[in-house]
Amino acid sequence: MNMKFIHTGDLHLDSPFLGLTEMPDQLWKQVHQSTFAAFQRIVDAAIEQVVDFVLIVGDIYDRDHHSAAAEDFFAEQCQRLADHHIPVYLSYGNHDYQPVTNHSLLPSNVNVFDNQVETKFLTLQNGQRVAISGFSYDQRWLDQDYVAQYPQRKKDIDWQIGMLHGAVRTGNDQQDHYAPFTTSELLALHYDYWALGHIHKHQVLHEQPAVVYCGNPQGRHKNEDGQHGYYLVESQDDRLIPEFRPVAPIEWHQEIVSINNDETSQQLVDDLVHQIDNPATEDAFAMVEIKLPADQLSAGLKRQVLAGSILERLQNACEDQQLRWWPYQLNLQSASTQLPKITDLDEKYWSESAQQVFTSDQVMALAGKLANYPFIADHLEDQQLVAELQKSATQLLGQGGADDDED
């Protein structure tokens, strides 16, 4: 009988989904409830798959001051797992850090890790012994290397698993605020699986043994696009094999659409409705950012796009036809978003540098003492803000080549 478990994290329950344009009430409710629905789908899968346990690696809530409704919902879902005799192993992260780990409101099947690395043990129905090591954040930033606290793989157990909410070390002290680590450090402990959290894009850092970021089950904005879900991990011989399973009710997508430059505004709307098919996976609703090449639009249509009238008409058409996607933004893709073509500025080096400069950690560092206020820190950590800053900087570099209609 194979061991089977679910690896998830970064649930960000009750995310506010800031910055969205107006939309029908029912759709807004669907978007706002999507973080809850995604976790409920994970619990459904755990019950259907009859997993041995569930790992939740940090950031259960979107912020340390979260709603009672989010707490109640999380407890209810854990109780569903308890009703099916499925234990939960939980660590808190930088968004929901706990100076004192209090789990009195959670069902007895939930095992919460303390603020220092500890190991919890589980004996499966087939008699195999599992050791799970991890810790919870006690503050927003953790600069030290917590991997040094993790024990070496124990000889008297069948499976050793590590849970770590953190980021790969960059070597820059201004960025390494989230329990920094290196993959080689993790591999040196000889664990069978590393369940990582904090990064919102699901990815495998190392194949065997598996070192895996589960990503968040529900993308919160356009920079967390594509599929989001969890990993179903199953034992095969002496290995643990992760398989990604999408569950996000809402998916963020970007569509670049070519059009005829002699279209009227109504023809443009009709063309967009027919060109864009729902790009989301099955059982998901697509939130779409549409980009129109500025050089394919007349001056009049550009003005209407910038004024928002084309987007409003397109949204009305989508609502009338009850489409499975919603255009939340309609932008011009113009030369002003490209780098200036000058010999002393190489686009390759700009792109590489931008990845280092435009990060949440750099923005937080620039904010200085302001970042000590939780409501400001939450905003500064928003990846959408970071992306907009990078976009603005790129546009400033290239603004000399833009004409009045494109600005």
KABEL-V853822 format. One record per residue. N is the residue number from 1. RES is the residue in three letters. PHI is phi in whole degrees, 0 to 359 (* if undefined). PSI is psi in degrees with one decimal (none if undefined). NEAR is the number of other ideal C-beta (glycine too) atoms within 12 Angstrom. Layout:
n=N res=RES phi=PHI psi=PSI near=NEAR
n=N res=RES phi=PHI psi=PSI near=NEAR
This chain:
n=1 res=MET phi=* psi=119.9 near=12
n=2 res=ASN phi=284 psi=147.3 near=24
n=3 res=MET phi=282 psi=144.7 near=35
n=4 res=LYS phi=215 psi=131.9 near=32
n=5 res=PHE phi=213 psi=166.2 near=44
n=6 res=ILE phi=250 psi=134.9 near=44
n=7 res=HIS phi=248 psi=115.8 near=50
n=8 res=THR phi=219 psi=178.9 near=53
n=9 res=GLY phi=167 psi=-179.6 near=49
n=10 res=ASP phi=51 psi=46.0 near=45
n=11 res=LEU phi=294 psi=-35.0 near=50
n=12 res=HIS phi=48 psi=49.5 near=45
n=13 res=LEU phi=302 psi=138.5 near=42
n=14 res=ASP phi=72 psi=29.4 near=31
n=15 res=SER phi=302 psi=136.5 near=40
n=16 res=PRO phi=284 psi=-16.1 near=26
n=17 res=PHE phi=51 psi=59.4 near=31
n=18 res=LEU phi=288 psi=153.1 near=20
n=19 res=GLY phi=89 psi=3.2 near=24
n=20 res=LEU phi=279 psi=145.3 near=28
n=21 res=THR phi=286 psi=169.9 near=23
n=22 res=GLU phi=299 psi=145.7 near=17
n=23 res=MET phi=209 psi=165.3 near=27
n=24 res=PRO phi=304 psi=145.8 near=21
n=25 res=ASP phi=305 psi=-42.6 near=11
n=26 res=GLN phi=295 psi=-37.8 near=14
n=27 res=LEU phi=290 psi=-41.6 near=30
n=28 res=TRP phi=299 psi=-40.5 near=21
n=29 res=LYS phi=298 psi=-40.3 near=17
n=30 res=GLN phi=297 psi=-42.4 near=27
n=31 res=VAL phi=294 psi=-48.9 near=38
n=32 res=HIS phi=296 psi=-32.0 near=28
n=33 res=GLN phi=271 psi=-0.4 near=26
n=34 res=SER phi=295 psi=-34.5 near=41
n=35 res=THR phi=295 psi=-37.2 near=42
n=36 res=PHE phi=293 psi=-45.7 near=37
n=37 res=ALA phi=297 psi=-37.6 near=29
n=38 res=ALA phi=297 psi=-44.7 near=43
n=39 res=PHE phi=293 psi=-37.2 near=46
n=40 res=GLN phi=298 psi=-37.4 near=28
n=41 res=ARG phi=295 psi=-34.8 near=31
n=42 res=ILE phi=293 psi=-43.1 near=47
n=43 res=VAL phi=297 psi=-41.5 near=36
n=44 res=ASP phi=305 psi=-45.5 near=24
n=45 res=ALA phi=294 psi=-39.5 near=33
n=46 res=ALA phi=299 psi=-40.6 near=39
n=47 res=ILE phi=289 psi=-44.9 near=22
n=48 res=GLU phi=295 psi=-38.3 near=18
n=49 res=GLN phi=277 psi=-7.4 near=27
n=50 res=VAL phi=52 psi=54.9 near=23
n=51 res=VAL phi=286 psi=160.0 near=36
n=52 res=ASP phi=280 psi=-30.3 near=37
n=53 res=PHE phi=192 psi=170.1 near=40
n=54 res=VAL phi=233 psi=132.8 near=46
n=55 res=LEU phi=255 psi=130.3 near=48
n=56 res=ILE phi=236 psi=109.1 near=50
n=57 res=VAL phi=259 psi=70.7 near=49
n=58 res=GLY phi=84 psi=160.9 near=45
n=59 res=ASP phi=54 psi=53.1 near=48
n=60 res=ILE phi=297 psi=-40.2 near=47
n=61 res=TYR phi=252 psi=162.3 near=37
n=62 res=ASP phi=283 psi=-19.1 near=34
n=63 res=ARG phi=203 psi=162.8 near=28
n=64 res=ASP phi=293 psi=-31.9 near=26
n=65 res=HIS phi=263 psi=87.9 near=18
n=66 res=HIS phi=252 psi=170.7 near=29
n=67 res=SER phi=282 psi=154.7 near=20
n=68 res=ALA phi=296 psi=-33.2 near=14
n=69 res=ALA phi=298 psi=-39.1 near=17
n=70 res=ALA phi=294 psi=-42.6 near=32
n=71 res=GLU phi=298 psi=-45.3 near=24
n=72 res=ASP phi=297 psi=-42.2 near=19
n=73 res=PHE phi=297 psi=-45.4 near=28
n=74 res=PHE phi=299 psi=-43.4 near=39
n=75 res=ALA phi=297 psi=-39.4 near=28
n=76 res=GLU phi=297 psi=-41.7 near=22
n=77 res=GLN phi=291 psi=-37.1 near=40
n=78 res=CYS phi=294 psi=-34.1 near=36
n=79 res=GLN phi=294 psi=-36.9 near=23
n=80 res=ARG phi=302 psi=-41.5 near=27
n=81 res=LEU phi=293 psi=-39.1 near=42
n=82 res=ALA phi=298 psi=-38.7 near=24
n=83 res=ASP phi=298 psi=-23.3 near=16
n=84 res=HIS phi=253 psi=17.2 near=25
n=85 res=HIS phi=60 psi=40.0 near=22
n=86 res=ILE phi=250 psi=112.2 near=36
n=87 res=PRO phi=286 psi=153.5 near=32
n=88 res=VAL phi=240 psi=135.0 near=45
n=89 res=TYR phi=245 psi=120.3 near=43
n=90 res=LEU phi=231 psi=134.7 near=44
n=91 res=SER phi=234 psi=143.8 near=50
n=92 res=TYR phi=271 psi=149.0 near=44
n=93 res=GLY phi=247 psi=-158.4 near=45
n=94 res=ASN phi=285 psi=-20.0 near=42
n=95 res=HIS phi=272 psi=-24.3 near=41
n=96 res=ASP phi=231 psi=35.1 near=42
n=97 res=TYR phi=305 psi=148.6 near=32
n=98 res=GLN phi=232 psi=106.0 near=31
n=99 res=PRO phi=303 psi=-32.9 near=15
n=100 res=VAL phi=230 psi=117.1 near=14
n=101 res=THR phi=288 psi=106.7 near=25
n=102 res=ASN phi=246 psi=117.3 near=17
n=103 res=HIS phi=236 psi=31.6 near=27
n=104 res=SER phi=294 psi=-24.4 near=13
n=105 res=LEU phi=273 psi=-4.3 near=18
n=106 res=LEU phi=262 psi=152.3 near=29
n=107 res=PRO phi=299 psi=161.8 near=25
n=108 res=SER phi=292 psi=-15.0 near=18
n=109 res=ASN phi=281 psi=-6.8 near=26
n=110 res=VAL phi=268 psi=121.1 near=33
n=111 res=ASN phi=254 psi=111.4 near=33
n=112 res=VAL phi=261 psi=132.5 near=34
n=113 res=PHE phi=280 psi=144.0 near=39
n=114 res=ASP phi=285 psi=-179.2 near=25
n=115 res=ASN phi=282 psi=-9.0 near=24
n=116 res=GLN phi=245 psi=152.9 near=20
n=117 res=VAL phi=302 psi=130.5 near=28
n=118 res=GLU phi=219 psi=164.0 near=25
n=119 res=THR phi=240 psi=130.7 near=30
n=120 res=LYS phi=248 psi=146.4 near=30
n=121 res=PHE phi=243 psi=147.5 near=23
n=122 res=LEU phi=217 psi=134.4 near=31
n=123 res=THR phi=252 psi=123.1 near=19
n=124 res=LEU phi=280 psi=169.3 near=25
n=125 res=GLN phi=297 psi=-27.2 near=18
n=126 res=ASN phi=274 psi=4.5 near=16
n=127 res=GLY phi=93 psi=-10.0 near=12
n=128 res=GLN phi=290 psi=146.3 near=26
n=129 res=ARG phi=254 psi=134.6 near=23
n=130 res=VAL phi=240 psi=133.4 near=38
n=131 res=ALA phi=247 psi=129.3 near=32
n=132 res=ILE phi=236 psi=119.6 near=43
n=133 res=SER phi=250 psi=140.9 near=39
n=134 res=GLY phi=183 psi=-176.8 near=46
n=135 res=PHE phi=203 psi=164.1 near=39
n=136 res=SER phi=248 psi=146.9 near=40
n=137 res=TYR phi=292 psi=141.7 near=38
n=138 res=ASP phi=250 psi=0.1 near=26
n=139 res=GLN phi=202 psi=169.5 near=25
n=140 res=ARG phi=295 psi=-41.6 near=32
n=141 res=TRP phi=246 psi=136.1 near=29
n=142 res=LEU phi=231 psi=107.2 near=33
n=143 res=ASP phi=274 psi=-21.3 near=22
n=144 res=GLN phi=280 psi=162.7 near=23
n=145 res=ASP phi=274 psi=100.8 near=22
n=146 res=TYR phi=283 psi=-16.3 near=34
n=147 res=VAL phi=299 psi=-30.0 near=34
n=148 res=ALA phi=297 psi=-20.4 near=19
n=149 res=GLN phi=274 psi=-14.9 near=25
n=150 res=TYR phi=286 psi=137.9 near=35
n=151 res=PRO phi=284 psi=157.8 near=21
n=152 res=GLN phi=294 psi=157.6 near=20
n=153 res=ARG phi=304 psi=131.9 near=26
n=154 res=LYS phi=280 psi=144.8 near=22
n=155 res=LYS phi=278 psi=-23.3 near=11
n=156 res=ASP phi=264 psi=19.6 near=13
n=157 res=ILE phi=235 psi=162.6 near=27
n=158 res=ASP phi=269 psi=-35.3 near=25
n=159 res=TRP phi=223 psi=131.1 near=37
n=160 res=GLN phi=243 psi=124.3 near=35
n=161 res=ILE phi=237 psi=138.8 near=46
n=162 res=GLY phi=248 psi=136.5 near=51
n=163 res=MET phi=248 psi=128.3 near=50
n=164 res=LEU phi=213 psi=119.0 near=50
n=165 res=HIS phi=263 psi=103.6 near=42
n=166 res=GLY phi=189 psi=-177.6 near=46
n=167 res=ALA phi=233 psi=147.9 near=34
n=168 res=VAL phi=299 psi=133.8 near=29
n=169 res=ARG phi=297 psi=134.2 near=24
n=170 res=THR phi=259 psi=-19.5 near=20
n=171 res=GLY phi=90 psi=-2.6 near=11
n=172 res=ASN phi=256 psi=115.0 near=18
n=173 res=ASP phi=298 psi=-24.4 near=15
n=174 res=GLN phi=282 psi=-10.9 near=23
n=175 res=GLN phi=248 psi=-26.4 near=25
n=176 res=ASP phi=275 psi=70.7 near=26
n=177 res=HIS phi=253 psi=-1.4 near=31
n=178 res=TYR phi=237 psi=75.3 near=37
n=179 res=ALA phi=42 psi=61.7 near=45
n=180 res=PRO phi=298 psi=145.6 near=31
n=181 res=PHE phi=211 psi=169.0 near=35
n=182 res=THR phi=239 psi=150.6 near=25
n=183 res=THR phi=298 psi=-36.6 near=29
n=184 res=SER phi=297 psi=-34.7 near=14
n=185 res=GLU phi=299 psi=-44.1 near=27
n=186 res=LEU phi=295 psi=-44.2 near=39
n=187 res=LEU phi=295 psi=-29.9 near=25
n=188 res=ALA phi=293 psi=-17.2 near=20
n=189 res=LEU phi=274 psi=-9.3 near=31
n=190 res=HIS phi=62 psi=36.4 near=23
n=191 res=TYR phi=284 psi=162.8 near=38
n=192 res=ASP phi=272 psi=-20.7 near=37
n=193 res=TYR phi=198 psi=137.7 near=44
n=194 res=TRP phi=246 psi=116.8 near=47
n=195 res=ALA phi=263 psi=106.6 near=49
n=196 res=LEU phi=259 psi=150.7 near=47
n=197 res=GLY phi=225 psi=171.2 near=48
n=198 res=HIS phi=111 psi=-46.5 near=39
n=199 res=ILE phi=277 psi=132.4 near=34
n=200 res=HIS phi=270 psi=5.3 near=41
n=201 res=LYS phi=252 psi=121.9 near=25
n=202 res=HIS phi=293 psi=134.8 near=34
n=203 res=GLN phi=196 psi=152.3 near=23
n=204 res=VAL phi=253 psi=115.5 near=27
n=205 res=LEU phi=279 psi=-27.0 near=30
n=206 res=HIS phi=208 psi=138.2 near=23
n=207 res=GLU phi=285 psi=-60.4 near=17
n=208 res=GLN phi=220 psi=119.0 near=21
n=209 res=PRO phi=293 psi=152.3 near=30
n=210 res=ALA phi=287 psi=128.3 near=35
n=211 res=VAL phi=240 psi=110.9 near=38
n=212 res=VAL phi=226 psi=130.2 near=43
n=213 res=TYR phi=270 psi=124.9 near=37
n=214 res=CYS phi=281 psi=-19.9 near=50
n=215 res=GLY phi=72 psi=175.2 near=41
n=216 res=ASN phi=270 psi=145.6 near=46
n=217 res=PRO phi=293 psi=-21.1 near=48
n=218 res=GLN phi=222 psi=117.2 near=47
n=219 res=GLY phi=297 psi=139.6 near=40
n=220 res=ARG phi=260 psi=-12.3 near=41
n=221 res=HIS phi=194 psi=-179.2 near=34
n=222 res=LYS phi=296 psi=-22.5 near=33
n=223 res=ASN phi=278 psi=-3.6 near=26
n=224 res=GLU phi=245 psi=59.3 near=34
n=225 res=ASP phi=275 psi=176.6 near=30
n=226 res=GLY phi=77 psi=-160.9 near=29
n=227 res=GLN phi=280 psi=141.0 near=31
n=228 res=HIS phi=226 psi=148.0 near=45
n=229 res=GLY phi=185 psi=-134.8 near=38
n=230 res=TYR phi=216 psi=173.8 near=44
n=231 res=TYR phi=248 psi=128.9 near=42
n=232 res=LEU phi=266 psi=120.1 near=33
n=233 res=VAL phi=247 psi=130.5 near=39
n=234 res=GLU phi=226 psi=142.9 near=26
n=235 res=SER phi=281 psi=137.5 near=27
n=236 res=GLN phi=224 psi=108.8 near=16
n=237 res=ASP phi=59 psi=-116.7 near=11
n=238 res=ASP phi=253 psi=21.0 near=16
n=239 res=ARG phi=237 psi=156.9 near=18
n=240 res=LEU phi=248 psi=120.4 near=37
n=241 res=ILE phi=251 psi=117.5 near=26
n=242 res=PRO phi=271 psi=141.4 near=40
n=243 res=GLU phi=230 psi=122.1 near=24
n=244 res=PHE phi=285 psi=136.5 near=29
n=245 res=ARG phi=231 psi=117.0 near=32
n=246 res=PRO phi=286 psi=142.1 near=30
n=247 res=VAL phi=221 psi=-7.3 near=40
n=248 res=ALA phi=300 psi=126.3 near=44
n=249 res=PRO phi=289 psi=-25.9 near=36
n=250 res=ILE phi=239 psi=130.8 near=47
n=251 res=GLU phi=239 psi=139.9 near=38
n=252 res=TRP phi=263 psi=131.7 near=41
n=253 res=HIS phi=222 psi=157.9 near=33
n=254 res=GLN phi=237 psi=132.2 near=27
n=255 res=GLU phi=235 psi=126.5 near=31
n=256 res=ILE phi=259 psi=117.3 near=23
n=257 res=VAL phi=246 psi=129.2 near=33
n=258 res=SER phi=271 psi=141.4 near=20
n=259 res=ILE phi=224 psi=170.1 near=35
n=260 res=ASN phi=275 psi=132.4 near=19
n=261 res=ASN phi=286 psi=-3.6 near=20
n=262 res=ASP phi=253 psi=17.6 near=13
n=263 res=GLU phi=285 psi=150.5 near=25
n=264 res=THR phi=276 psi=170.9 near=19
n=265 res=SER phi=298 psi=-40.1 near=27
n=266 res=GLN phi=290 psi=-37.8 near=18
n=267 res=GLN phi=296 psi=-37.6 near=20
n=268 res=LEU phi=298 psi=-45.5 near=35
n=269 res=VAL phi=299 psi=-47.8 near=34
n=270 res=ASP phi=300 psi=-40.3 near=21
n=271 res=ASP phi=297 psi=-42.7 near=27
n=272 res=LEU phi=295 psi=-41.7 near=37
n=273 res=VAL phi=301 psi=-40.5 near=30
n=274 res=HIS phi=276 psi=-27.4 near=17
n=275 res=GLN phi=283 psi=-32.7 near=24
n=276 res=ILE phi=264 psi=116.2 near=34
n=277 res=ASP phi=261 psi=157.0 near=16
n=278 res=ASN phi=303 psi=111.8 near=23
n=279 res=PRO phi=276 psi=-3.7 near=29
n=280 res=ALA phi=280 psi=164.5 near=30
n=281 res=THR phi=285 psi=171.7 near=22
n=282 res=GLU phi=301 psi=141.6 near=15
n=283 res=ASP phi=69 psi=18.1 near=22
n=284 res=ALA phi=234 psi=148.1 near=33
n=285 res=PHE phi=256 psi=137.9 near=36
n=286 res=ALA phi=261 psi=127.8 near=37
n=287 res=MET phi=262 psi=120.4 near=44
n=288 res=VAL phi=242 psi=129.6 near=37
n=289 res=GLU phi=262 psi=122.1 near=34
n=290 res=ILE phi=257 psi=132.4 near=38
n=291 res=LYS phi=244 psi=128.3 near=27
n=292 res=LEU phi=250 psi=126.9 near=39
n=293 res=PRO phi=300 psi=120.5 near=24
n=294 res=ALA phi=298 psi=-31.3 near=31
n=295 res=ASP phi=286 psi=-6.2 near=22
n=296 res=GLN phi=260 psi=1.4 near=23
n=297 res=LEU phi=249 psi=144.3 near=34
n=298 res=SER phi=288 psi=162.8 near=22
n=299 res=ALA phi=302 psi=-38.5 near=17
n=300 res=GLY phi=295 psi=-43.8 near=19
n=301 res=LEU phi=292 psi=-34.9 near=34
n=302 res=LYS phi=300 psi=-44.1 near=32
n=303 res=ARG phi=297 psi=-39.2 near=20
n=304 res=GLN phi=291 psi=-36.1 near=27
n=305 res=VAL phi=295 psi=-47.1 near=39
n=306 res=LEU phi=295 psi=-32.6 near=23
n=307 res=ALA phi=284 psi=-15.5 near=16
n=308 res=GLY phi=92 psi=-0.7 near=19
n=309 res=SER phi=289 psi=-35.6 near=21
n=310 res=ILE phi=294 psi=-42.7 near=38
n=311 res=LEU phi=298 psi=-42.8 near=32
n=312 res=GLU phi=298 psi=-42.6 near=22
n=313 res=ARG phi=293 psi=-37.6 near=27
n=314 res=LEU phi=294 psi=-42.2 near=39
n=315 res=GLN phi=297 psi=-39.4 near=32
n=316 res=ASN phi=298 psi=-40.8 near=21
n=317 res=ALA phi=295 psi=-40.6 near=26
n=318 res=CYS phi=294 psi=-39.0 near=33
n=319 res=GLU phi=292 psi=-42.8 near=21
n=320 res=ASP phi=298 psi=-38.7 near=13
n=321 res=GLN phi=269 psi=0.7 near=19
n=322 res=GLN phi=52 psi=50.7 near=15
n=323 res=LEU phi=285 psi=161.2 near=27
n=324 res=ARG phi=267 psi=22.8 near=25
n=325 res=TRP phi=214 psi=158.0 near=35
n=326 res=TRP phi=224 psi=126.6 near=41
n=327 res=PRO phi=278 psi=105.4 near=42
n=328 res=TYR phi=269 psi=-16.7 near=36
n=329 res=GLN phi=213 psi=145.7 near=31
n=330 res=LEU phi=226 psi=111.5 near=39
n=331 res=ASN phi=237 psi=159.3 near=32
n=332 res=LEU phi=269 psi=133.8 near=36
n=333 res=GLN phi=260 psi=103.9 near=28
n=334 res=SER phi=237 psi=171.8 near=28
n=335 res=ALA phi=298 psi=-21.3 near=24
n=336 res=SER phi=291 psi=-16.0 near=27
n=337 res=THR phi=269 psi=-0.5 near=27
n=338 res=GLN phi=260 psi=159.5 near=26
n=339 res=LEU phi=288 psi=146.6 near=26
n=340 res=PRO phi=295 psi=142.3 near=22
n=341 res=LYS phi=271 psi=78.5 near=14
n=342 res=ILE phi=235 psi=151.0 near=14
n=343 res=THR phi=292 psi=-27.0 near=7
n=344 res=ASP phi=267 psi=10.6 near=10
n=345 res=LEU phi=230 psi=111.5 near=18
n=346 res=ASP phi=262 psi=124.7 near=14
n=347 res=GLU phi=300 psi=-35.3 near=19
n=348 res=LYS phi=299 psi=-47.0 near=11
n=349 res=TYR phi=291 psi=-33.9 near=14
n=350 res=TRP phi=298 psi=-45.7 near=23
n=351 res=SER phi=298 psi=-43.3 near=17
n=352 res=GLU phi=295 psi=-41.6 near=12
n=353 res=SER phi=293 psi=-39.5 near=20
n=354 res=ALA phi=299 psi=-36.3 near=23
n=355 res=GLN phi=297 psi=-30.2 near=17
n=356 res=GLN phi=275 psi=-34.8 near=18
n=357 res=VAL phi=278 psi=-45.4 near=24
n=358 res=PHE phi=268 psi=81.9 near=28
n=359 res=THR phi=228 psi=159.9 near=30
n=360 res=SER phi=301 psi=-39.2 near=37
n=361 res=ASP phi=295 psi=-40.1 near=32
n=362 res=GLN phi=294 psi=-40.8 near=28
n=363 res=VAL phi=297 psi=-42.5 near=30
n=364 res=MET phi=297 psi=-40.4 near=30
n=365 res=ALA phi=296 psi=-41.3 near=22
n=366 res=LEU phi=295 psi=-31.4 near=18
n=367 res=ALA phi=289 psi=-20.8 near=21
n=368 res=GLY phi=62 psi=-132.2 near=14
n=369 res=LYS phi=293 psi=-21.4 near=11
n=370 res=LEU phi=300 psi=-29.6 near=16
n=371 res=ALA phi=291 psi=-9.1 near=25
n=372 res=ASN phi=286 psi=-17.1 near=15
n=373 res=TYR phi=274 psi=121.4 near=16
n=374 res=PRO phi=305 psi=-41.1 near=22
n=375 res=PHE phi=291 psi=-29.4 near=17
n=376 res=ILE phi=283 psi=-41.9 near=20
n=377 res=ALA phi=299 psi=-39.4 near=31
n=378 res=ASP phi=301 psi=-41.5 near=30
n=379 res=HIS phi=291 psi=-40.8 near=24
n=380 res=LEU phi=291 psi=-26.7 near=28
n=381 res=GLU phi=278 psi=-7.9 near=35
n=382 res=ASP phi=293 psi=120.3 near=32
n=383 res=GLN phi=297 psi=-25.8 near=33
n=384 res=GLN phi=294 psi=-39.6 near=33
n=385 res=LEU phi=298 psi=-44.8 near=27
n=386 res=VAL phi=299 psi=-43.4 near=28
n=387 res=ALA phi=296 psi=-39.4 near=27
n=388 res=GLU phi=293 psi=-36.2 near=22
n=389 res=LEU phi=296 psi=-42.3 near=24
n=390 res=GLN phi=295 psi=-41.9 near=28
n=391 res=LYS phi=298 psi=-42.6 near=23
n=392 res=SER phi=296 psi=-40.5 near=18
n=393 res=ALA phi=295 psi=-41.2 near=20
n=394 res=THR phi=297 psi=-41.3 near=28
n=395 res=GLN phi=294 psi=-37.4 near=25
n=396 res=LEU phi=296 psi=-37.7 near=18
n=397 res=LEU phi=296 psi=-33.9 near=25
n=398 res=GLY phi=256 psi=7.6 near=25
n=399 res=GLN phi=293 psi=-20.9 near=21
n=400 res=GLY phi=296 psi=-21.7 near=18
n=401 res=GLY phi=266 psi=1.6 near=20
n=402 res=ALA phi=266 psi=144.1 near=23
n=403 res=ASP phi=267 psi=175.1 near=16
n=404 res=ASP phi=299 psi=-38.2 near=13
n=405 res=ASP phi=292 psi=-28.7 near=21
n=406 res=GLU phi=273 psi=-18.9 near=28
n=407 res=ASP phi=291 psi=none near=20
